[in-house]
Amino acid sequence: MRHKTTLLAVLLLIVGAAPVFSADSAMVPGFSSSKHGFHFDNYFTGDILINIPLIGQVNLGRTSYGLCGGMSSAAFDNWVHNAASPPDTTPFASGTPNRSYIYNRQDDTFREDNAFMIRRFIEWIPLPIDTSWGVTGLQVRSHRQFLHHIKGPLEQGSPVAIALLKADLNDLTTMGQGNAILKNHQVLAIGFTLHSLPNGHKEWDIHIYDPNFHETIQTLHTAQRMQTQYGGTTKTAGFRGFFALPYSSKRPPWAPPPGNLGTALRNAIRVHPADDASRPTEQELKELNLPPLKPPKP
């Protein structure tokens, strides 16, 4: 029987079928937060005016997450093009080519796939964390995002751009839609780990490059909805949910010419992160350590 099982596994690999077993951990080969990330935190001064689809013109210079999408995309670009970030230890000054590149990459994240991220934020901000009253909550939706759109590319060795939802329904009423959307964050997923919590439940950790923490790796603890430094236990940030983002690469202005790369460009895996709002399954509730849903009243 063992020989037949081994033969089946070999045949599956030969024909290119999906692996039978899924990995419990993976890290993107070659990604370095100190090489591909930046040597400063995401804190830009001055006015940063930008037009956000469906929202209008806003000033990103007045937000604590000003150009996180531009920095995350640029770190992804660095990995694709085998480029090291410039040695600057302070944010690029306004009017410089490097600042313009980060700004334009931020704008790209707003407009990618017909303003996908903005539309998803508008849909998700009012949602509850827990599933109730027939509405599938953020905990289940985020879990599906990891399993269906984030985990696979990471296993295959590609980073994944992801959005962290921080705003809630109260922010919509007190801050307005535009400012509520700007409260959210963008980071770059570069690995994951499955580990056990003290209560015996297992939790997926997503390891990220976060532009708010230069030259370090941060970790998203998906069940606890908190962020720590990689290997640490002290909370550095929190989030309500997360989802994968579409990404298209561009060559950074500081990247070497193609003929001088020495190695082939790395391939980024394109993700199509559709939202699944269907009713949670018993398996999902078990994986998330959630109580069974009460059957709807007739």
KOLNULUM-325858 format. One record per residue (C-alpha): residue in one letter; z, x, y. Coordinates in Angstrom, 3 decimals, always signed. Last residue first. Layout:
% KOLNULUM-325858
+------+----------+----------+----------+
! resn !        z !        x !        y !
+------+----------+----------+----------+
!    A !        Z !        X !        Y !
...
+------+----------+----------+----------+
***
This chain:
% KOLNULUM-325858
+------+----------+----------+----------+
! resn !        z !        x !        y !
+------+----------+----------+----------+
!    P !  +10.001 !  -38.328 !  +29.716 !
!    K !  +12.414 !  -35.709 !  +31.059 !
!    P !  +11.165 !  -32.159 !  +30.772 !
!    P !  +12.633 !  -30.094 !  +27.936 !
!    K !  +15.368 !  -27.738 !  +29.145 !
!    L !  +14.154 !  -24.179 !  +29.209 !
!    P !  +15.705 !  -21.774 !  +26.759 !
!    P !  +18.145 !  -19.261 !  +28.294 !
!    L !  +16.703 !  -16.002 !  +29.639 !
!    N !  +16.980 !  -12.576 !  +28.014 !
!    L !  +13.643 !  -11.536 !  +29.512 !
!    E !  +12.114 !  -10.773 !  +26.116 !
!    K !  +13.590 !  -13.964 !  +24.665 !
!    L !  +12.279 !  -16.065 !  +27.529 !
!    E !   +8.868 !  -14.478 !  +27.078 !
!    Q !   +8.884 !  -15.212 !  +23.339 !
!    E !   +9.867 !  -18.851 !  +23.920 !
!    T !   +6.884 !  -19.232 !  +26.225 !
!    P !   +7.058 !  -19.696 !  +29.974 !
!    R !   +5.007 !  -22.601 !  +31.416 !
!    S !   +1.704 !  -21.494 !  +32.929 !
!    A !   +1.554 !  -19.835 !  +36.354 !
!    D !   -0.580 !  -16.878 !  +35.289 !
!    D !   -1.750 !  -14.877 !  +38.311 !
!    A !   -4.911 !  -12.811 !  +38.006 !
!    P !   -4.519 !   -9.060 !  +38.370 !
!    H !   -8.058 !   -7.728 !  +37.890 !
!    V !   -7.387 !   -4.034 !  +37.322 !
!    R !   -9.831 !   -1.145 !  +37.706 !
!    I !   -8.828 !   +1.933 !  +35.757 !
!    A !   -8.973 !   +5.059 !  +37.901 !
!    N !  -11.017 !   +7.864 !  +36.395 !
!    R !  -10.135 !  +11.443 !  +37.239 !
!    L !  -12.820 !  +13.531 !  +38.868 !
!    A !  -14.063 !  +16.400 !  +36.719 !
!    T !  -12.512 !  +19.832 !  +37.062 !
!    G !  -13.307 !  +22.850 !  +39.255 !
!    L !  -13.131 !  +20.765 !  +42.393 !
!    N !  -15.385 !  +23.068 !  +44.406 !
!    G !  -18.671 !  +21.204 !  +43.924 !
!    P !  -17.097 !  +17.928 !  +45.006 !
!    P !  -16.013 !  +19.365 !  +48.393 !
!    P !  -12.237 !  +19.887 !  +48.669 !
!    A !  -10.072 !  +16.916 !  +49.672 !
!    W !   -8.537 !  +16.972 !  +53.184 !
!    P !  -10.722 !  +14.130 !  +54.483 !
!    P !   -9.591 !  +11.969 !  +51.541 !
!    R !  -12.388 !  +10.704 !  +49.264 !
!    K !  -12.196 !   +6.963 !  +48.676 !
!    S !  -11.070 !   +5.011 !  +45.617 !
!    S !  -11.164 !   +1.250 !  +45.072 !
!    Y !   -7.927 !   -0.500 !  +44.083 !
!    P !   -6.971 !   -4.025 !  +43.060 !
!    L !   -3.220 !   -4.701 !  +43.178 !
!    A !   -0.716 !   -5.334 !  +40.409 !
!    F !   +2.215 !   -7.675 !  +41.000 !
!    F !   +5.913 !   -7.470 !  +41.826 !
!    G !   +8.964 !   -9.692 !  +42.188 !
!    R !  +12.140 !  -10.230 !  +44.179 !
!    F !  +12.692 !   -6.634 !  +45.289 !
!    G !  +15.516 !   -4.209 !  +45.921 !
!    A !  +15.990 !   -0.759 !  +47.425 !
!    T !  +17.822 !   +2.556 !  +46.918 !
!    K !  +20.328 !   +1.414 !  +44.309 !
!    T !  +22.364 !   +4.255 !  +42.865 !
!    T !  +21.844 !   +4.727 !  +39.116 !
!    G !  +19.703 !   +7.851 !  +38.977 !
!    G !  +17.112 !   +9.193 !  +36.539 !
!    Y !  +14.224 !   +8.437 !  +38.902 !
!    Q !  +15.696 !   +7.357 !  +42.224 !
!    T !  +16.745 !   +3.745 !  +42.110 !
!    Q !  +15.080 !   +0.379 !  +42.681 !
!    M !  +16.454 !   -3.086 !  +41.938 !
!    R !  +15.199 !   -6.271 !  +40.345 !
!    Q !  +17.792 !   -6.093 !  +37.549 !
!    A !  +15.253 !   -7.092 !  +34.903 !
!    T !  +12.454 !   -4.969 !  +36.405 !
!    H !  +14.338 !   -1.756 !  +37.102 !
!    L !  +11.860 !   -0.120 !  +39.489 !
!    T !  +12.158 !   +3.669 !  +39.413 !
!    Q !  +11.569 !   +6.228 !  +42.178 !
!    I !   +9.863 !   +9.594 !  +41.895 !
!    T !  +10.525 !  +12.078 !  +44.650 !
!    E !   +8.505 !  +14.160 !  +47.112 !
!    H !   +8.911 !  +11.654 !  +49.966 !
!    F !  +10.937 !   +8.465 !  +49.652 !
!    N !   +9.515 !   +5.614 !  +51.782 !
!    P !   +6.025 !   +6.339 !  +50.429 !
!    D !   +7.206 !   +5.170 !  +46.976 !
!    Y !   +5.617 !   +6.975 !  +44.029 !
!    I !   +6.621 !   +4.864 !  +41.072 !
!    H !   +8.284 !   +4.708 !  +37.677 !
!    I !   +8.368 !   +1.194 !  +36.192 !
!    D !  +11.430 !   +0.418 !  +34.078 !
!    W !  +11.169 !   -2.267 !  +31.397 !
!    E !  +14.493 !   -3.696 !  +30.281 !
!    K !  +16.080 !   -4.214 !  +26.899 !
!    H !  +19.162 !   -6.412 !  +26.447 !
!    G !  +22.168 !   -4.890 !  +24.711 !
!    N !  +24.610 !   -5.905 !  +27.442 !
!    P !  +24.844 !   -2.270 !  +28.588 !
!    L !  +21.069 !   -2.241 !  +29.206 !
!    S !  +18.610 !   -0.773 !  +26.724 !
!    H !  +15.520 !   +1.195 !  +27.755 !
!    L !  +11.752 !   +0.743 !  +27.933 !
!    T !  +10.018 !   +3.323 !  +30.113 !
!    F !   +7.111 !   +3.215 !  +32.556 !
!    G !   +4.703 !   +5.484 !  +34.404 !
!    I !   +2.767 !   +6.236 !  +37.607 !
!    A !   +3.048 !   +2.992 !  +39.610 !
!    L !   +2.009 !   +3.407 !  +43.255 !
!    V !   +3.870 !   +1.554 !  +46.007 !
!    Q !   +3.293 !   -1.307 !  +48.463 !
!    H !   +5.986 !   -3.275 !  +50.332 !
!    N !   +6.915 !   -6.707 !  +51.628 !
!    K !   +8.534 !   -7.414 !  +55.012 !
!    L !   +5.046 !   -7.499 !  +56.543 !
!    I !   +4.342 !  -10.805 !  +54.778 !
!    A !   +7.454 !  -12.351 !  +56.290 !
!    N !   +6.427 !  -11.056 !  +59.722 !
!    G !   +3.089 !  -12.869 !  +59.519 !
!    Q !   +4.419 !  -16.078 !  +57.982 !
!    G !   +7.169 !  -16.700 !  +60.524 !
!    M !  +10.459 !  -14.867 !  +60.817 !
!    T !  +13.083 !  -17.596 !  +60.386 !
!    T !  +11.210 !  -20.214 !  +58.345 !
!    L !   +9.087 !  -17.822 !  +56.298 !
!    D !  +12.040 !  -15.461 !  +55.851 !
!    N !  +14.048 !  -18.304 !  +54.307 !
!    L !  +11.304 !  -18.829 !  +51.725 !
!    D !  +11.601 !  -15.254 !  +50.510 !
!    A !  +10.382 !  -11.771 !  +51.471 !
!    K !  +10.761 !   -8.738 !  +49.213 !
!    L !   +7.688 !   -8.873 !  +46.978 !
!    L !   +6.711 !   -5.415 !  +45.813 !
!    A !   +2.974 !   -4.775 !  +45.602 !
!    I !   +1.414 !   -2.532 !  +42.968 !
!    A !   -1.251 !   +0.170 !  +42.830 !
!    V !   -1.717 !   +1.344 !  +39.250 !
!    P !   -1.917 !   +4.967 !  +38.122 !
!    S !   -4.264 !   +5.775 !  +35.216 !
!    G !   -3.392 !   +7.492 !  +31.940 !
!    Q !   -4.417 !   +4.928 !  +29.326 !
!    E !   -0.797 !   +3.847 !  +28.837 !
!    L !   -0.554 !   +3.374 !  +32.612 !
!    P !   -3.698 !   +1.220 !  +32.531 !
!    G !   -2.164 !   -0.963 !  +29.792 !
!    K !   +1.306 !   -1.369 !  +31.321 !
!    I !   +0.165 !   -2.673 !  +34.703 !
!    H !   -2.118 !   -5.696 !  +34.198 !
!    H !   -1.056 !   -7.756 !  +31.181 !
!    L !   +2.467 !   -6.611 !  +30.331 !
!    F !   +3.574 !   -5.740 !  +33.865 !
!    Q !   +1.969 !   -8.740 !  +35.526 !
!    R !   +3.383 !  -11.031 !  +32.839 !
!    H !   +6.885 !   -9.779 !  +33.556 !
!    S !   +6.259 !  -10.361 !  +37.272 !
!    R !   +5.262 !  -13.981 !  +36.590 !
!    V !   +8.311 !  -14.569 !  +34.388 !
!    Q !  +10.797 !  -13.217 !  +36.936 !
!    L !   +8.897 !  -14.765 !  +39.832 !
!    G !   +9.448 !  -18.311 !  +38.640 !
!    T !   +7.176 !  -20.767 !  +36.839 !
!    V !   +7.573 !  -24.073 !  +38.676 !
!    G !   +8.217 !  -27.138 !  +36.455 !
!    W !  +11.457 !  -27.990 !  +38.209 !
!    S !  +12.836 !  -24.532 !  +37.464 !
!    T !  +11.770 !  -21.018 !  +36.528 !
!    D !  +14.035 !  -18.426 !  +38.100 !
!    I !  +13.062 !  -16.129 !  +40.972 !
!    P !  +12.059 !  -19.025 !  +43.189 !
!    L !   +8.590 !  -19.158 !  +44.795 !
!    P !   +8.119 !  -19.417 !  +48.583 !
!    I !   +6.923 !  -15.786 !  +48.935 !
!    W !   +4.556 !  -15.971 !  +45.936 !
!    E !   +1.554 !  -17.909 !  +47.213 !
!    I !   +1.408 !  -16.319 !  +50.688 !
!    F !   +1.974 !  -12.900 !  +49.098 !
!    R !   -0.884 !  -13.556 !  +46.669 !
!    R !   -3.255 !  -14.509 !  +49.490 !
!    I !   -2.332 !  -11.377 !  +51.432 !
!    M !   -2.827 !   -9.172 !  +48.365 !
!    F !   -6.222 !  -10.664 !  +47.453 !
!    A !   -7.694 !  -10.379 !  +50.955 !
!    N !  -11.237 !  -11.033 !  +49.649 !
!    D !  -11.037 !   -8.448 !  +46.890 !
!    E !   -9.620 !   -5.665 !  +49.092 !
!    R !   -9.086 !   -6.730 !  +52.719 !
!    F !   -5.383 !   -6.000 !  +53.252 !
!    T !   -5.448 !   -2.917 !  +51.017 !
!    D !   -8.476 !   -1.597 !  +52.912 !
!    D !   -6.600 !   -1.858 !  +56.223 !
!    Q !   -3.920 !   +0.452 !  +54.843 !
!    R !   -6.680 !   +2.849 !  +53.738 !
!    N !   -8.049 !   +2.741 !  +57.283 !
!    Y !   -4.659 !   +3.634 !  +58.774 !
!    I !   -4.139 !   +6.476 !  +56.291 !
!    Y !   -7.588 !   +7.847 !  +57.146 !
!    S !   -7.033 !   +7.462 !  +60.875 !
!    R !   -3.774 !   +9.407 !  +60.607 !
!    N !   -5.609 !  +12.215 !  +58.810 !
!    P !   -8.413 !  +12.278 !  +61.375 !
!    T !   -5.925 !  +12.611 !  +64.261 !
!    G !   -5.633 !   +9.959 !  +66.989 !
!    S !   -1.996 !   +9.086 !  +66.299 !
!    A !   -0.021 !  +11.957 !  +64.825 !
!    F !   +0.322 !  +12.383 !  +61.066 !
!    P !   +3.873 !  +11.773 !  +59.867 !
!    T !   +6.096 !  +14.885 !  +59.751 !
!    T !   +6.262 !  +17.466 !  +56.945 !
!    D !   +2.564 !  +18.324 !  +57.154 !
!    P !   +1.362 !  +20.384 !  +54.148 !
!    P !   -1.786 !  +18.263 !  +53.656 !
!    S !   -1.863 !  +16.283 !  +50.394 !
!    A !   -3.298 !  +18.029 !  +47.356 !
!    A !   -6.648 !  +16.914 !  +45.987 !
!    N !   -7.801 !  +16.386 !  +42.415 !
!    H !  -10.156 !  +13.625 !  +43.580 !
!    V !   -8.623 !  +10.769 !  +41.558 !
!    W !   -5.046 !  +11.997 !  +42.081 !
!    N !   -5.572 !  +12.443 !  +45.819 !
!    D !   -7.120 !   +8.974 !  +46.057 !
!    F !   -4.014 !   +7.485 !  +44.372 !
!    A !   -1.855 !   +9.302 !  +46.933 !
!    A !   -4.171 !   +7.918 !  +49.648 !
!    S !   -3.759 !   +4.394 !  +48.268 !
!    S !   +0.026 !   +4.736 !  +48.352 !
!    M !   -0.044 !   +6.175 !  +51.885 !
!    G !   -2.334 !   +3.436 !  +53.183 !
!    G !   -0.309 !   +0.716 !  +51.506 !
!    C !   +2.959 !   +2.106 !  +52.882 !
!    L !   +1.570 !   +2.235 !  +56.426 !
!    G !   +4.223 !   +0.356 !  +58.397 !
!    Y !   +6.948 !   -0.448 !  +55.874 !
!    S !   +9.797 !   -0.295 !  +58.414 !
!    T !   +7.842 !   -2.539 !  +60.777 !
!    R !   +7.230 !   -2.144 !  +64.526 !
!    G !   +4.348 !   +0.281 !  +64.101 !
!    L !   +2.596 !   -2.315 !  +61.971 !
!    N !   +1.748 !   -4.306 !  +65.113 !
!    V !   -0.012 !   -7.518 !  +64.129 !
!    Q !   -3.435 !   -9.038 !  +64.719 !
!    G !   -4.284 !  -12.168 !  +62.738 !
!    I !   -2.715 !  -13.779 !  +59.669 !
!    L !   -5.459 !  -15.012 !  +57.312 !
!    P !   -6.843 !  -11.454 !  +57.085 !
!    I !   -4.634 !   -8.857 !  +58.782 !
!    N !   -5.995 !   -7.322 !  +61.967 !
!    I !   -4.278 !   -4.035 !  +62.831 !
!    L !   -2.332 !   -2.635 !  +65.764 !
!    I !   -0.241 !   +0.453 !  +65.071 !
!    D !   +1.856 !   +0.922 !  +68.221 !
!    G !   +3.941 !   +4.075 !  +68.372 !
!    T !   +5.928 !   +5.824 !  +65.700 !
!    F !   +5.168 !   +6.163 !  +61.999 !
!    Y !   +7.864 !   +6.198 !  +59.334 !
!    N !   +6.609 !   +6.283 !  +55.766 !
!    D !   +8.507 !   +9.364 !  +54.685 !
!    F !   +7.218 !  +12.911 !  +54.849 !
!    H !   +5.832 !  +15.487 !  +52.430 !
!    F !   +3.132 !  +13.164 !  +51.104 !
!    G !   +2.254 !  +12.197 !  +47.550 !
!    H !   -0.440 !  +13.909 !  +45.482 !
!    K !   +1.248 !  +17.309 !  +45.280 !
!    S !   +4.993 !  +16.621 !  +45.600 !
!    S !   +4.751 !  +13.244 !  +43.835 !
!    S !   +2.831 !  +14.908 !  +41.007 !
!    F !   +0.343 !  +13.093 !  +38.791 !
!    G !   -1.156 !  +15.300 !  +36.105 !
!    P !   -0.914 !  +12.914 !  +33.192 !
!    V !   +0.248 !   +9.385 !  +34.096 !
!    M !   +3.567 !   +8.803 !  +32.341 !
!    A !   +4.184 !   +6.617 !  +29.304 !
!    S !   +7.037 !   +4.847 !  +27.542 !
!    D !   +7.661 !   +2.199 !  +24.891 !
!    A !   +4.082 !   +2.403 !  +23.642 !
!    S !   +2.407 !   -0.547 !  +21.968 !
!    F !   +1.629 !   -0.592 !  +18.238 !
!    V !   -1.511 !   -2.039 !  +16.676 !
!    P !   -3.814 !   -0.157 !  +18.996 !
!    A !   -6.751 !   -2.130 !  +20.436 !
!    A !   -9.950 !   -1.734 !  +18.469 !
!    G !  -12.266 !   +1.186 !  +19.144 !
!    V !  -14.249 !   +1.078 !  +15.897 !
!    I !  -12.873 !   +4.450 !  +14.796 !
!    L !   -9.301 !   +3.706 !  +15.869 !
!    L !   -9.258 !   +0.475 !  +13.879 !
!    L !  -10.677 !   +2.276 !  +10.858 !
!    V !   -7.914 !   +4.885 !  +11.021 !
!    A !   -5.235 !   +2.199 !  +11.191 !
!    L !   -6.755 !   +0.387 !   +8.228 !
!    L !   -6.834 !   +3.589 !   +6.178 !
!    T !   -3.164 !   +4.220 !   +6.923 !
!    T !   -2.263 !   +0.693 !   +5.812 !
!    K !   -4.292 !   +1.063 !   +2.621 !
!    H !   -2.605 !   +4.388 !   +1.839 !
!    R !   +0.836 !   +2.846 !   +2.402 !
!    M !   +0.000 !   +0.000 !   +0.000 !
+------+----------+----------+----------+
***
